C-alpha cells in the first residue's frame, strides 16, 4: 500500500473554481506528476499555463513527493 503525501495547492484566477476543499493539505501519491494532479482535479491541461513548485517554475512533467507548495495560473490575456 502506497503512503500518501500532502501538498499545499493554490489555483489562481479562473482556475479557482477547481480548488478542492482540502487544498491546504491535498493528498498525492509520491511521484505524482503535475499533469496527473491537474487531470485528477478536472482542470483542462491547456488551462494550466504557469506552474510554480515552491516558488520555482515547474512543468507538467514535474513530479511531486509531498510537502511542496504548488501554484497554478491560467493563461493571461491582455491588450
Secondary structure, 3 states (H helix, E strand, C coil): CCCEEEEEEEECHHHHHHCCCCHHHEEEECCEEHHHHHHHCCCCHHHCCEEEECCEEECCCCEECCCCEEEEECCCCCC
